[in-house]
Amino acid sequence: MSIPFIDLKSQYRRIEDAVKRGIDGVLEHGAYVMGPEITELENRLSNYCGVRHGIGCASGTDALIMALMALEVGPGDAVFTTPFTFMATAESVALLGATPIFVDVDPVTFNIDPDDLRRRIDAVHDTRPDLTPKGVIAVDLFGQPADYDRIEPLAHNNGLFLIVDAAQSFGATCKGKSVCSLGDMACTSFFPAKPLGCYGDGGMVFTHNDELRKLLVSIRVHGMGDDRYDNVRLGINGRLDSIQAAVLLAKFEIFAEEVGKRQEVADRYAALLADVEGVTAPTVREGNTSVWAQYSILARDAAHRAELMDRLKAASIPSAIYYPKPLHLQQAFAHLGYGKGDFPVCEGVGERIFSLPMHPYLAAEAQETIVQALRG
């Protein structure tokens, strides 16, 4: 049995006609960048999320950069975020000359720990007179919302903005609200492997704020004013391709169904893994839903993880580690002065975590094969 880690081919077979119609429509009208599909996609996704504005852009990374630029983040500013995430989260902060301040993670959800966030904010106020605390980027790792009931008031009561990095969590909910409706802005990615992904790169920023929407629209196209050759601020080339928007519109038709199927797959995994010794299945906090961008489990320790992944490999079952080296130990951030042991929960999770195949079309028989391989 061949078991793909992510199965985009089965999905494409369902939506092939719709995808081709959408692409043909772009080829017919010829507006390949920022065509009418962009506005349609922005309207449909913002309505889905219950937020006033969606601003499409070229990638999830551009979404973060645009959001930070709209909030005038720059040198001397401190932005608090997690080291247990993809490089783009903190990279976006550093590219604008600001300083990422890392915060340890919750041992259950692997998302930013509100208690440590409070400590790190106080520490910057007390020990870093060269930095001005400016904001928080909370990441919804693997598709599960961070603890926004605590993080959002903590940020705003300290005069900080809150950006939701929903690159992996578009479609997830926190206490009945879309994660993309939370914070001052939310940023998502449409990279092909995401729960809602295109066939290249794409992203979107969501906000309720009319003024932020105007800034984001300007920043997206080189800081344009009323005319694209009237540049009123610095911006980027963050435009979304029309073909990618057409693909996303076709995929969005079945998105809600696929989110439900992902939950079914996650529930089956939880039941099957319940009696596998030394393995901890993921837990979603009460009142929240996950879109299960990845299904990541914890082994007993690093040696046990290697043993389990070897068993999967021997059975021709793919697995992956997200993320093998936390950001505070990456060479790109060596200048920040962090070292091993500074974020013990993050580092401990990083030594034990690995991800199993996860997609809406993963059959029960395949899951039984995967878990049987883990049992050895």
Number of C-alpha atoms within 10 A of each C-alpha: 9 9 18 19 18 21 16 16 11 13 15 14 9 12 15 15 11 17 20 15 14 22 18 14 16 22 13 10 10 11 15 17 16 16 18 15 25 25 15 13 21 21 16 15 23 21 13 13 21 18 20 16 24 29 26 31 30 22 23 26 26 26 30 30 27 27 27 23 20 19 17 12 21 18 15 15 20 27 27 25 27 29 28 29 23 17 15 16 24 26 20 21 26 20 13 16 15 22 25 25 23 24 27 24 26 18 14 14 19 23 26 30 22 23 15 16 23 15 11 17 23 14 11 16 13 9 9 12 10 10 16 16 22 23 24 27 28 29 30 26 26 25 26 31 30 27 20 20 11 12 22 21 14 19 24 15 10 14 12 20 20 25 27 28 32 29 32 29 30 28 24 23 22 22 14 10 16 20 30 33 22 22 24 20 29 29 33 28 31 26 20 15 19 22 27 26 20 23 15 15 18 27 27 30 29 33 26 19 13 11 10 18 21 14 20 28 22 24 26 25 19 20 20 20 17 9 9 12 11 11 16 15 12 13 21 16 13 23 22 24 22 25 27 25 31 27 23 24 24 21 23 17 12 14 17 13 11 20 22 13 17 24 17 15 22 23 12 15 21 16 10 17 22 11 11 14 11 12 21 19 18 19 12 14 16 8 10 18 23 26 26 27 24 27 20 22 20 20 23 14 17 16 11 16 21 15 15 20 22 17 18 22 13 11 17 15 21 19 19 15 17 18 18 15 17 20 23 27 18 14 9 12 16 12 9 14 8 16 11 10 11 14 20 13 17 25 21 14 24 21 21 22 22 23 19 23 21 23 28 23 18 20 12 14 9 17 21 15 16 23 16 16 19 19 15 10
